[in-house]
Amino acid sequence: MTAADPDRASLEAAWLTLTRETLPGLAGCRMWPVRADHCFQRILLDAAVGGVWYDAVAARPAYRHIAVDRLAEALRLGEGAAAGTVDLATLNRQSLAWRRARQR
């Protein structure tokens, strides 16, 4: 799929709304460990690829260059966090662990 694909375009638009508006808007009342859009993006992209996202995505911005199935997975996880069915704090701890391990 290309960035011009309407399905990908829909996923990208949903991703940006979720990570720039929805999740930051919920962060305070959910007492999440992060508040900034780029932190939500890091957590969800890392979880979607099973490691540090920039080891799996060749170019930036990641949401434009990641495989469409991985973007869909990141979106699914974020929507789950918004719905309360995915533990964002656990995903954040795993993301940070992958990053610490990568630095060693």
Rosetta blueprint (number, residue, H / E / L):
1 M L
2 T L
3 A L
4 A L
5 D L
6 P H
7 D H
8 R H
9 A H
10 S H
11 L H
12 E H
13 A H
14 A H
15 W H
16 L H
17 T H
18 L H
19 T H
20 R H
21 E H
22 T H
23 L H
24 P H
25 G H
26 L H
27 A H
28 G H
29 C H
30 R H
31 M L
32 W L
33 P L
34 V L
35 R L
36 A L
37 D H
38 H H
39 C H
40 F H
41 Q H
42 R H
43 I H
44 L H
45 L H
46 D H
47 A H
48 A H
49 V H
50 G L
51 G L
52 V L
53 W H
54 Y H
55 D H
56 A L
57 V L
58 A L
59 A L
60 R L
61 P L
62 A H
63 Y H
64 R H
65 H H
66 I L
67 A L
68 V H
69 D H
70 R H
71 L H
72 A H
73 E H
74 A H
75 L H
76 R H
77 L H
78 G H
79 E H
80 G H
81 A H
82 A H
83 A H
84 G L
85 T L
86 V L
87 D L
88 L H
89 A H
90 T H
91 L H
92 N H
93 R H
94 Q H
95 S H
96 L H
97 A H
98 W H
99 R H
100 R H
101 A H
102 R H
103 Q H
104 R L
